[in-house]
Amino acid sequence: MIKSLRIGLLKCDSFIPDIKNKFGDIDSQFKNLLNSNTKSMNIDLSVFEVANDQFPSKEDCLDKQKFQGFIISGSKSSVNDDKDWIKKLKEYIQFFSENNVKTIGVCFGHQAIATALGGKVSYNPKGWTVSDYKINYINDSNFHKENPLVFNDIIKQSPPQQQQQQEQQPPPYLNIICINKEIVTEIPKDFKIFAKNERSDNQAMYFKNQFYSFQGHPEYTPELIKATILSRRGIIPDEIIDDGINRANNSNIDRSAFANGMIDFFIEK
């Protein structure tokens, strides 16, 4: 049985100093998230500052002894920005696609996967989505079949009646923290959407057992999102910040469920 995973984090940004000093940087959030797993899985996370043009070698990316897969983080940048590192990141995503490298995308990473492989990202006409939101899993038998461990772990988090009556009951859900004003409006060919909510019809998507991505931030905590949105007054409207603070104060995030699902994705053959 696998007891440790080597994961590469393609880190696409850094927190501002005040946030970093209090909570640690983006890589710390992913380490904390993955270490919240309940599977007794040890995580070895290698961090690559791709926004500073620090990428792993493609040879290493293909070496399963070095990396079982990669996570692409969030960023304040837009995937539509004309930046060299974003272009290079998309080239890496295409390389991952061609060589069956397991990849998880988070927020910006979710959108980067979409645009690199033929999808589109645009501003959400509903505006900013900030703080704790429920995402509803779509009852897609193909997703369940292709990702049994991922889906089964999520099912375990649902109320007993949903476990007993999966066919009759609405699909399970989890809460996730969000901070975005852009969304994936067209998915790549052969990708499937497996979660949505009132803010977007694409809150999560997958491709077979190779790509798995979320619009939200499973690595964020309620305290982190509060500090983050308060630091963006003048960028995010005040009424959205106030609503976000209220949502965070009443947050129902189960990070271990996301951690377990991400680990299942990486170990599933």
Residue frames as qw, qx, qy, qz and C-alpha x, y, z in Angstrom:
[[0.000, 0.887, 0.461, 0.000, 0.00, 0.00, 0.00],
 [0.372, 0.546, -0.033, 0.750, 1.27, 3.47, -0.93],
 [0.483, -0.687, -0.413, 0.352, 2.11, 5.47, 2.19],
 [0.232, -0.618, 0.069, 0.748, 3.82, 8.52, 0.69],
 [0.535, 0.731, 0.381, 0.184, 3.27, 10.75, -2.31],
 [0.391, -0.311, 0.182, 0.847, 5.67, 13.05, -4.11],
 [0.289, 0.819, 0.493, 0.052, 3.76, 15.98, -5.55],
 [0.382, 0.065, 0.124, 0.914, 5.01, 19.02, -7.45],
 [0.052, 0.819, 0.451, -0.350, 3.34, 22.36, -6.72],
 [0.375, 0.386, 0.298, 0.788, 3.44, 24.80, -9.62],
 [0.216, -0.665, -0.431, 0.571, 3.13, 27.95, -7.50],
 [0.341, 0.595, 0.447, 0.575, 1.69, 30.78, -9.57],
 [0.124, -0.827, -0.040, -0.547, 1.82, 33.65, -7.09],
 [0.424, -0.060, -0.638, 0.640, 2.83, 34.70, -3.57],
 [0.273, -0.817, -0.505, 0.056, 0.76, 36.27, -0.83],
 [0.077, 0.844, -0.129, 0.514, 1.35, 39.88, 0.14],
 [0.323, 0.342, -0.679, 0.564, 3.77, 40.26, 3.10],
 [0.436, -0.290, 0.406, -0.749, 1.09, 40.86, 5.75],
 [0.914, -0.004, -0.074, -0.398, -0.78, 37.69, 4.76],
 [0.763, 0.319, -0.532, 0.181, 2.39, 35.65, 4.37],
 [0.091, 0.431, -0.636, 0.634, 3.73, 36.69, 7.77],
 [0.581, -0.206, 0.406, -0.675, 0.54, 35.59, 9.50],
 [0.901, 0.119, 0.221, -0.353, -0.48, 32.49, 7.55],
 [0.567, -0.206, 0.691, 0.399, 2.55, 31.41, 5.53],
 [0.229, 0.389, -0.466, -0.761, 2.65, 31.45, 1.73],
 [0.772, 0.198, -0.230, -0.559, 0.62, 29.53, -0.83],
 [0.578, 0.245, -0.778, 0.030, 2.77, 26.41, -0.54],
 [0.068, -0.129, 0.772, -0.618, 2.15, 26.32, 3.22],
 [0.650, 0.094, 0.195, -0.729, -1.61, 26.21, 2.59],
 [0.799, 0.249, -0.452, -0.310, -1.27, 23.21, 0.30],
 [0.342, 0.254, -0.840, 0.337, 1.03, 21.42, 2.73],
 [0.305, -0.046, 0.616, -0.725, -1.47, 21.98, 5.52],
 [0.749, 0.176, -0.076, -0.634, -4.36, 20.88, 3.31],
 [0.729, 0.263, -0.618, -0.131, -2.73, 17.67, 2.13],
 [0.235, 0.209, -0.820, 0.478, -1.50, 16.85, 5.62],
 [0.514, -0.078, 0.381, -0.765, -5.09, 17.06, 6.87],
 [0.670, 0.093, -0.621, -0.395, -5.80, 13.76, 5.08],
 [0.716, -0.369, 0.419, -0.419, -7.15, 10.90, 7.17],
 [0.938, 0.281, -0.186, -0.082, -5.35, 8.21, 5.19],
 [0.708, -0.570, 0.310, 0.278, -2.03, 8.31, 7.09],
 [0.740, 0.533, 0.165, 0.375, -0.43, 9.45, 3.84],
 [0.451, -0.579, 0.114, 0.669, 2.90, 11.25, 3.99],
 [0.490, 0.838, 0.221, 0.095, 3.19, 14.09, 1.48],
 [0.540, -0.323, 0.233, 0.742, 6.47, 15.30, -0.03],
 [0.348, 0.880, 0.322, -0.039, 5.62, 18.60, -1.75],
 [0.536, -0.101, 0.241, 0.803, 8.22, 20.15, -4.07],
 [0.151, 0.861, 0.302, -0.380, 7.54, 23.81, -4.81],
 [0.502, 0.188, 0.406, 0.741, 8.27, 25.46, -8.17],
 [0.034, 0.671, 0.203, -0.712, 7.95, 29.25, -8.40],
 [0.512, 0.400, 0.616, 0.445, 6.59, 29.20, -11.94],
 [0.114, 0.963, 0.244, -0.006, 5.60, 32.89, -11.82],
 [0.216, -0.846, 0.402, 0.276, 9.36, 33.48, -11.52],
 [0.675, 0.560, -0.436, -0.202, 10.03, 31.08, -14.40],
 [0.164, -0.418, 0.875, -0.181, 11.12, 28.22, -12.13],
 [0.869, 0.105, -0.135, -0.464, 9.70, 25.08, -13.73],
 [0.747, -0.287, 0.597, 0.057, 10.59, 21.42, -13.17],
 [0.052, 0.375, -0.756, -0.534, 12.42, 19.71, -16.00],
 [0.778, 0.145, -0.199, -0.578, 10.11, 17.83, -18.33],
 [0.551, 0.227, -0.800, 0.076, 12.25, 14.75, -17.80],
 [0.009, -0.059, 0.771, -0.634, 11.53, 14.91, -14.06],
 [0.577, 0.070, 0.127, -0.803, 7.83, 15.44, -14.73],
 [0.796, 0.173, -0.445, -0.371, 7.69, 12.06, -16.45],
 [0.366, 0.239, -0.839, 0.323, 9.62, 10.23, -13.72],
 [0.669, -0.514, -0.370, -0.389, 6.99, 8.53, -11.52],
 [0.713, -0.245, -0.455, 0.474, 9.63, 7.95, -8.85],
 [0.257, 0.049, -0.174, 0.949, 10.08, 11.72, -8.53],
 [0.340, 0.087, 0.148, -0.924, 6.51, 12.92, -8.99],
 [0.221, 0.343, 0.912, -0.036, 3.16, 11.17, -8.83],
 [0.164, 0.759, 0.551, 0.305, 1.55, 14.33, -10.13],
 [0.252, 0.113, -0.071, 0.959, 1.30, 18.11, -9.96],
 [0.043, -0.786, -0.561, 0.257, -0.92, 20.80, -8.46],
 [0.266, 0.405, 0.187, 0.855, -1.32, 24.19, -10.16],
 [0.183, -0.440, -0.556, 0.681, -2.09, 26.91, -7.62],
 [0.138, 0.895, 0.424, -0.027, -4.20, 30.02, -7.72],
 [0.452, 0.003, 0.102, 0.886, -2.95, 33.47, -8.72],
 [0.122, 0.698, 0.265, -0.654, -4.03, 37.10, -8.81],
 [0.040, 0.322, -0.584, -0.744, -3.07, 37.04, -12.50],
 [0.772, 0.364, 0.189, -0.486, -5.57, 36.16, -15.19],
 [0.707, -0.003, 0.642, 0.296, -4.92, 33.19, -17.46],
 [0.525, 0.758, 0.338, 0.190, -5.71, 35.59, -20.30],
 [0.190, -0.908, 0.218, 0.302, -2.81, 37.88, -19.36],
 [0.747, 0.615, -0.194, 0.162, -0.01, 38.17, -21.93],
 [0.385, -0.771, 0.501, -0.071, 2.80, 36.98, -19.66],
 [0.452, 0.489, -0.739, -0.099, 5.64, 34.69, -20.64],
 [0.126, -0.203, 0.909, -0.343, 5.35, 32.47, -17.58],
 [0.660, 0.245, 0.437, -0.559, 1.63, 31.92, -18.21],
 [0.697, 0.518, -0.357, -0.344, 2.35, 30.92, -21.79],
 [0.260, 0.421, -0.861, 0.118, 5.03, 28.52, -20.55],
 [0.416, -0.048, 0.748, -0.515, 2.67, 27.10, -17.92],
 [0.772, 0.364, 0.136, -0.503, 0.11, 26.35, -20.62],
 [0.558, 0.521, -0.630, -0.141, 2.81, 24.61, -22.66],
 [0.044, -0.274, 0.902, -0.332, 3.53, 22.44, -19.62],
 [0.627, 0.155, 0.508, -0.570, -0.16, 21.63, -19.25],
 [0.759, 0.479, -0.239, -0.370, -0.24, 20.55, -22.89],
 [0.326, 0.464, -0.817, 0.107, 2.85, 18.43, -22.22],
 [0.350, -0.109, 0.787, -0.495, 1.12, 16.89, -19.19],
 [0.754, 0.314, 0.191, -0.545, -1.90, 16.12, -21.37],
 [0.668, 0.525, -0.483, -0.213, 0.20, 14.45, -24.05],
 [0.389, 0.360, -0.810, 0.252, 2.11, 12.35, -21.51],
 [0.702, -0.441, -0.522, -0.199, -0.64, 11.41, -19.05],
 [0.303, 0.128, -0.557, 0.763, 0.79, 13.36, -16.11],
 [0.302, -0.675, -0.671, 0.053, -1.79, 13.61, -13.33],
 [0.174, 0.214, -0.072, 0.958, -2.65, 17.25, -12.64],
 [0.167, -0.722, -0.635, 0.220, -4.91, 19.09, -10.21],
 [0.186, 0.406, 0.113, 0.888, -5.82, 22.72, -10.86],
 [0.243, -0.624, -0.590, 0.451, -7.05, 25.18, -8.24],
 [0.082, 0.853, 0.201, -0.474, -8.79, 28.46, -9.22],
 [0.224, 0.778, -0.417, -0.413, -6.23, 30.01, -11.61],
 [0.215, -0.304, 0.908, 0.194, -4.90, 26.47, -12.12],
 [0.495, 0.436, 0.729, -0.181, -8.39, 25.25, -13.03],
 [0.422, 0.837, 0.101, -0.334, -8.66, 28.05, -15.58],
 [0.008, -0.676, 0.645, 0.357, -5.14, 27.49, -16.91],
 [0.406, 0.008, 0.906, 0.115, -5.95, 23.85, -17.63],
 [0.498, 0.654, 0.524, -0.225, -9.10, 24.90, -19.46],
 [0.326, 0.879, -0.131, -0.324, -7.44, 27.52, -21.67],
 [0.188, -0.554, 0.755, 0.297, -4.32, 25.44, -22.35],
 [0.311, 0.053, 0.938, 0.147, -6.43, 22.58, -23.71],
 [0.012, 0.287, 0.684, 0.671, -8.91, 24.51, -25.83],
 [0.171, -0.718, -0.660, 0.142, -11.42, 25.95, -23.36],
 [0.126, 0.616, 0.085, 0.773, -12.23, 29.58, -22.61],
 [0.369, -0.472, -0.542, 0.590, -12.20, 31.80, -19.52],
 [0.022, 0.600, 0.262, 0.756, -14.21, 35.02, -19.22],
 [0.126, -0.174, 0.452, -0.866, -15.42, 37.44, -16.56],
 [0.068, -0.414, -0.897, 0.138, -18.36, 36.12, -14.60],
 [0.129, -0.525, -0.328, -0.775, -21.42, 38.30, -15.35],
 [0.608, -0.675, -0.411, -0.076, -22.45, 37.70, -11.72],
 [0.069, -0.881, 0.308, -0.353, -19.29, 39.44, -10.54],
 [0.077, 0.498, -0.785, 0.360, -16.99, 38.41, -7.70],
 [0.860, -0.316, -0.361, -0.172, -17.51, 35.11, -5.91],
 [0.127, 0.573, -0.578, 0.566, -15.96, 35.39, -2.47],
 [0.387, -0.360, 0.653, -0.542, -15.71, 33.14, 0.61],
 [0.293, -0.021, 0.945, -0.143, -17.57, 29.94, 1.56],
 [0.639, 0.224, -0.205, -0.707, -19.93, 28.46, -1.05],
 [0.747, 0.013, 0.649, -0.146, -21.57, 25.08, -1.46],
 [0.326, 0.406, -0.652, -0.551, -20.69, 23.17, -4.64],
 [0.831, 0.087, 0.369, -0.408, -23.09, 20.46, -5.78],
 [0.244, -0.299, 0.856, 0.343, -21.69, 17.32, -7.35],
 [0.636, 0.290, -0.285, -0.656, -23.38, 16.38, -10.61],
 [0.790, -0.066, 0.581, -0.183, -24.77, 12.85, -10.75],
 [0.544, 0.637, -0.463, -0.289, -22.52, 11.68, -13.57],
 [0.965, -0.157, 0.208, -0.038, -22.05, 7.92, -13.69],
 [0.756, 0.527, -0.190, 0.337, -18.99, 8.31, -15.91],
 [0.002, -0.741, 0.448, -0.500, -17.22, 10.39, -13.27],
 [0.759, -0.435, 0.370, -0.313, -18.13, 7.84, -10.60],
 [0.982, 0.155, 0.079, 0.071, -16.86, 4.99, -12.77],
 [0.636, 0.596, -0.221, 0.437, -13.62, 6.69, -13.84],
 [0.095, 0.532, -0.482, 0.689, -12.84, 8.12, -10.40],
 [0.689, -0.435, -0.558, -0.161, -14.25, 5.61, -7.90],
 [0.574, -0.254, -0.480, 0.613, -11.93, 6.41, -5.01],
 [0.062, 0.128, -0.050, 0.989, -12.40, 10.16, -5.37],
 [0.478, -0.363, -0.337, -0.725, -16.17, 9.94, -5.52],
 [0.709, -0.368, -0.601, 0.031, -16.49, 7.32, -2.77],
 [0.422, -0.131, -0.443, 0.780, -14.49, 9.46, -0.38],
 [0.180, -0.178, -0.041, -0.967, -16.82, 12.39, -1.02],
 [0.618, -0.358, -0.551, -0.431, -19.86, 10.15, -0.50],
 [0.584, -0.255, -0.647, 0.419, -18.57, 9.31, 2.97],
 [0.123, -0.037, -0.280, 0.951, -18.96, 12.97, 3.91],
 [0.380, -0.273, -0.375, -0.800, -22.66, 13.00, 2.99],
 [0.581, -0.222, 0.427, -0.656, -25.61, 12.37, 5.32],
 [0.378, -0.082, 0.921, -0.047, -26.54, 8.68, 5.81],
 [0.627, 0.521, 0.480, -0.323, -29.72, 8.93, 3.76],
 [0.451, 0.763, -0.321, -0.334, -27.68, 10.09, 0.77],
 [0.095, -0.446, 0.885, 0.095, -25.30, 7.16, 1.18],
 [0.459, 0.144, 0.856, -0.192, -28.21, 4.73, 1.23],
 [0.518, 0.667, 0.524, -0.107, -30.17, 6.24, -1.64],
 [0.290, -0.404, 0.369, 0.785, -27.56, 7.61, -4.05],
 [0.182, 0.281, 0.735, 0.589, -29.75, 6.96, -7.08],
 [0.097, -0.764, -0.618, -0.157, -32.80, 8.77, -5.65],
 [0.345, -0.801, -0.191, 0.450, -31.20, 11.54, -3.61],
 [0.311, 0.938, -0.147, 0.038, -29.58, 14.71, -4.94],
 [0.773, 0.305, -0.348, 0.434, -25.82, 14.33, -5.40],
 [0.617, -0.573, -0.263, 0.471, -23.57, 15.09, -2.44],
 [0.220, 0.898, -0.025, 0.380, -21.95, 18.44, -1.91],
 [0.650, -0.301, -0.257, 0.649, -19.04, 20.03, -0.15],
 [0.020, -0.988, -0.084, 0.124, -18.35, 23.63, 0.80],
 [0.721, 0.132, 0.090, 0.674, -15.34, 25.35, -0.69],
 [0.167, -0.779, -0.080, 0.599, -13.81, 28.80, -0.31],
 [0.573, 0.579, 0.381, 0.437, -13.73, 30.97, -3.43],
 [0.102, -0.781, 0.011, 0.616, -12.19, 34.24, -4.53],
 [0.380, 0.052, 0.649, 0.657, -12.59, 34.86, -8.25],
 [0.376, 0.593, 0.161, -0.694, -14.27, 37.08, -10.81],
 [0.441, 0.420, -0.615, -0.501, -13.45, 34.94, -13.86],
 [0.772, -0.024, 0.577, -0.266, -14.85, 31.52, -14.68],
 [0.202, -0.110, 0.857, 0.461, -14.39, 28.76, -17.23],
 [0.554, 0.395, 0.132, -0.721, -17.07, 29.41, -19.85],
 [0.845, 0.362, -0.299, -0.256, -16.05, 26.65, -22.28],
 [0.724, -0.458, 0.515, 0.035, -14.44, 23.39, -21.21],
 [0.053, 0.493, -0.769, -0.403, -11.83, 21.51, -23.26],
 [0.738, 0.147, -0.483, -0.447, -12.96, 18.70, -25.53],
 [0.730, -0.062, -0.680, 0.027, -13.85, 15.47, -23.68],
 [0.075, 0.131, -0.634, 0.758, -13.67, 17.13, -20.25],
 [0.398, -0.568, -0.685, -0.223, -16.67, 16.70, -17.94],
 [0.203, -0.506, 0.275, -0.792, -18.08, 19.11, -15.39],
 [0.530, -0.252, -0.805, 0.088, -18.77, 17.39, -12.08],
 [0.259, -0.553, -0.560, 0.560, -19.74, 20.25, -9.76],
 [0.070, 0.508, 0.291, 0.807, -21.69, 23.49, -10.10],
 [0.147, -0.520, -0.614, 0.575, -23.57, 26.06, -8.03],
 [0.194, 0.875, 0.426, -0.125, -25.53, 29.28, -8.37],
 [0.147, -0.819, 0.241, 0.499, -22.37, 31.25, -9.16],
 [0.231, 0.555, -0.666, -0.442, -21.14, 29.12, -12.05],
 [0.940, 0.139, -0.025, -0.312, -22.12, 26.03, -14.00],
 [0.823, 0.295, -0.394, 0.283, -18.49, 24.89, -13.82],
 [0.450, -0.808, 0.309, -0.222, -17.14, 24.69, -10.27],
 [0.506, -0.447, 0.729, 0.117, -15.11, 21.55, -10.98],
 [0.786, 0.491, -0.216, -0.308, -14.14, 19.49, -14.01],
 [0.626, -0.392, 0.660, 0.135, -12.18, 16.37, -14.87],
 [0.648, 0.507, -0.459, -0.336, -10.75, 14.41, -17.76],
 [0.844, 0.055, -0.532, 0.026, -10.74, 10.66, -17.21],
 [0.759, -0.597, -0.134, 0.224, -8.22, 10.06, -14.44],
 [0.650, 0.232, 0.010, 0.723, -5.69, 12.66, -15.56],
 [0.055, 0.320, -0.083, 0.942, -7.05, 16.16, -14.84],
 [0.392, -0.629, -0.660, 0.122, -9.10, 17.15, -11.80],
 [0.245, 0.187, -0.100, 0.946, -9.74, 20.82, -11.04],
 [0.176, -0.718, -0.615, 0.275, -11.73, 23.21, -8.87],
 [0.138, 0.766, 0.146, 0.611, -12.71, 26.84, -9.31],
 [0.513, -0.829, 0.019, -0.223, -12.53, 27.25, -5.54],
 [0.228, 0.630, -0.638, 0.380, -9.67, 26.97, -3.06],
 [0.856, -0.353, -0.371, -0.070, -9.76, 23.80, -0.94],
 [0.647, 0.071, -0.403, 0.643, -6.48, 24.92, 0.64],
 [0.066, -0.495, 0.125, -0.857, -7.96, 28.11, 2.12],
 [0.263, -0.376, -0.775, 0.435, -9.20, 28.42, 5.70],
 [0.079, -0.869, -0.473, -0.122, -11.94, 30.81, 6.87],
 [0.393, -0.790, -0.009, 0.469, -9.40, 33.00, 8.66],
 [0.447, -0.155, 0.475, 0.742, -7.20, 33.20, 5.58],
 [0.189, 0.559, 0.603, 0.536, -10.03, 34.21, 3.25],
 [0.207, -0.910, -0.338, 0.122, -11.16, 36.91, 5.71],
 [0.421, -0.639, 0.199, 0.612, -7.68, 38.42, 5.82],
 [0.413, 0.093, 0.604, 0.676, -7.34, 38.14, 2.05],
 [0.109, 0.711, 0.570, 0.397, -10.57, 39.89, 1.13],
 [0.290, -0.896, -0.195, 0.274, -10.05, 42.61, 3.75],
 [0.462, -0.433, 0.339, 0.696, -6.69, 43.32, 2.10],
 [0.268, 0.231, 0.646, 0.677, -8.49, 43.90, -1.20],
 [0.094, 0.796, 0.458, -0.384, -10.81, 46.72, -0.21],
 [0.119, 0.719, -0.247, -0.638, -11.03, 49.05, -3.17],
 [0.127, 0.247, -0.842, -0.463, -10.70, 46.08, -5.54],
 [0.201, -0.365, -0.904, -0.092, -13.57, 43.96, -4.25],
 [0.287, -0.572, -0.200, -0.742, -16.78, 45.95, -3.53],
 [0.170, -0.327, 0.621, -0.692, -17.51, 46.57, 0.15],
 [0.781, -0.085, 0.152, -0.599, -20.85, 44.75, 0.14],
 [0.880, 0.217, -0.419, -0.056, -19.19, 41.62, -1.28],
 [0.307, 0.381, -0.689, 0.535, -16.44, 41.82, 1.34],
 [0.447, -0.262, 0.457, -0.723, -19.04, 42.13, 4.11],
 [0.912, 0.047, -0.074, -0.400, -20.95, 39.13, 2.76],
 [0.719, 0.357, -0.570, 0.173, -17.69, 37.20, 2.46],
 [0.002, -0.387, 0.674, -0.629, -16.77, 37.90, 6.08],
 [0.699, -0.134, 0.298, -0.636, -20.19, 36.67, 7.19],
 [0.914, 0.210, -0.289, -0.194, -19.86, 33.51, 5.10],
 [0.499, 0.411, -0.667, 0.371, -16.41, 32.84, 6.52],
 [0.272, -0.345, 0.580, -0.686, -17.67, 33.30, 10.07],
 [0.803, 0.023, 0.352, -0.481, -20.27, 30.59, 9.38],
 [0.426, 0.505, -0.691, -0.294, -17.99, 28.39, 7.28],
 [0.892, -0.118, 0.365, -0.238, -18.56, 24.66, 6.97],
 [0.498, 0.647, -0.564, -0.124, -15.33, 23.62, 5.24],
 [0.912, -0.267, 0.311, 0.006, -14.18, 20.00, 5.47],
 [0.210, 0.785, -0.544, -0.209, -10.61, 20.22, 4.23],
 [0.425, -0.305, 0.852, 0.022, -9.84, 16.58, 5.00],
 [0.724, 0.439, 0.509, -0.154, -12.49, 15.48, 2.48],
 [0.496, 0.840, -0.179, -0.125, -10.74, 17.48, -0.24],
 [0.130, -0.677, 0.723, 0.040, -7.33, 16.23, 0.88],
 [0.628, -0.041, 0.774, -0.068, -8.52, 12.63, 0.76],
 [0.705, 0.626, 0.302, -0.142, -10.07, 13.11, -2.67],
 [0.301, 0.862, -0.393, -0.112, -6.91, 14.69, -4.06],
 [0.309, -0.489, 0.816, 0.005, -4.76, 11.88, -2.67],
 [0.723, 0.231, 0.639, -0.124, -7.13, 9.27, -4.10],
 [0.594, 0.786, -0.011, -0.173, -6.82, 10.96, -7.48],
 [0.122, 0.780, -0.610, -0.068, -3.03, 10.76, -7.41],
 [0.353, -0.326, 0.875, -0.064, -2.87, 7.11, -6.32],
 [0.775, 0.355, 0.422, -0.308, -5.68, 5.77, -8.50],
 [0.420, -0.177, 0.709, 0.538, -4.26, 3.84, -11.49]]
